[in-house]
Amino acid sequence: MQECKYILAKSGQDFAPYKRALVMLGESNKRVIVLGADLSNSTEIDGFRDRFPDRFFNIGVAEQNEMNIAVGLAIEGEIPFVHSFGVFVTRRVYEQVCVQVAMQNINVKIVGSIPGLTSRLGPTHQAIDDLALMRTLPNMTVIDPADATEILQAVPAIAEHSGPVYIRMMRREVPLIFDPEKYHFQIGKAACIQEGQDVTIIACGVMLQNALASLPLLEQNNINPTLLHISTIKPIDTTAIIEAASKSRLIITIENHLITNGLGSSIAEIIAENGLGNTLIRMGLRDEFAAPGTQEYLFERYQLNSRHIVEKILEGLKNKK
Amino acid sequence: MQDIDNLKELDKKDEKDEKDEKAEKAKEVRRLIIQMIAEANSGHPGGSLSMTDIITTLYFSIMNHSAANPTWEERDRFVLSKGHACPAFYAVLALCGYFPISELMNLRKLGSILQGHPDHEVTPGVDFSTGSLGQGISAACGMALAGKIDKKNYRVYVIIGDGESQEGQVWEAAMSAAHYKLDNLCAFLDYNKLQIDGEVEKIMNIEPVVDKWKAFGWNTLRIDGHSIEQIIEAVGIAHKTKDKPTMIVADTIKGKGVSFMEGRVGFHGVAPTRDQEQQALSELM
């Protein structure tokens, strides 16, 4: 576990951390091959395409073929990064990912763009179950970065890592939370942002910014929380979670995903398997497909904003008394 | 003059011997297929026997490979996209020396290196694990693409099934191989006209299959899949073809070589009894 101070800012419309990270990776690692499925601009692989045309292959709108071509490339020692929207590189190609990538433990990196409610394209394009689908697969590492710093650091880290990885990818204007000079992303390591004794908040992905925004509101209510950020959903940092759970009776998880088999379920498993006995509140989508809409609208509609986090915590603390 | 005629005669004799030898090798593979499936009392004889001549010819007359060094970087690659026909694959690998022939009698046994579908993690000589249909040909495209990226000279061979051709992914792969001009890729369609539920034509017709592959931009040939000469000739044409992958549509007979299995859908995935095994082996002597 590492402690870190946060800064919350927008990375800027043109910053596009993934686009930058991929080009930098292309410079340093010549085995990296980028595969796309007709969404080069949307998945921010156009920078790599223009810089390294010999190592970029557009497979067209054919994700199943894209995934298995990646497997063939990886078998020959290349490091393929496979791209599309999160829904298509998980739901649509689940059997290909399971049988060829995970089962054979093949070194393919799967990048799912616009995760969960960050997609404005409606439920067909909202990956609200991708963490669940990927977490269920043996051998698969699953990452949900929270900000531009994590994206910039996670991309080279997953290329170094031997084995299949699924990583969610926010695009364009991405929150900037961690100080790039001080933060050190590691696969499988949680980051403790604040320590307190009243409640333990555990967040992943884009929800970290909402959790951070809840901190001043909690302070106004004299609530002193622990805030733990989990970027690697699998393998999860069990040690850090047990430690964070020991600080307070109440744990609240928040994720840009269904509450089933993503972050919240992972935490529930750790609490139960270790006999910790904490009360757990899981925030996220509850057994429903979301409506189309902007991120702001959807966070409000599904009660995932900082205000809702505070309400849930107050409710949880009241019930404990 | 006399001497030259004599030499021609000798050449012909050599050719005939060589031809007999290759035919004998395929027969040996068929015997092993029957024996291992009967021993396992489980497996897929029909589609193994239909592709026997193709895979035997590939490994004994066409591909560069080394049983002593199964992961030799320059070797030609082979993907059995119709993975259930692996008994034929295993028999060929054993005869090439990748593992002892006696190992074949452990087919599908617990802990065996020879399971019901090819697994590159456990079986020496298997380049790529398959089992779920339609995926092997995509992976073969990836392997061929890697060869192009790395400027390697190896070639990639893949065998797909006719029932397998009903998978949409096969056609995604077909499109991409032509698009990226993968002339180092050579595919065979083991066209035995039968799938588990019956005749391919009646279940879901794949015709006109030659026209389809041509329309997808492949150099497409049609041969008798039990003629070793035609297999060698077709692969020769594939080798000389630039900028296009080659599809060799090989007309075959399911269960080829065993009278009571030929053309019978019932032997797609059913093992012969011990009596049937004996009859089959006597026909294959």
Interface residues (C-beta under 8 A of the other chain):
Chain A: I33 D54 R55 F57 I59 G60 A62 Q64 N65 M67 N68 I69 A70 V71 G72 L73 A74 I75 E76 G77 E78 P80 E95 Q96 V99 Q100 M103 Q104
Chain B: H120 E121 D127 F128 S129 G131 S132 G134 Q135 S138 A139 A140 C141 G142 M143 A144 L145 A146 G147 I149 D150 G168 Q169 E172 A173 M175 S176 H179 Y180
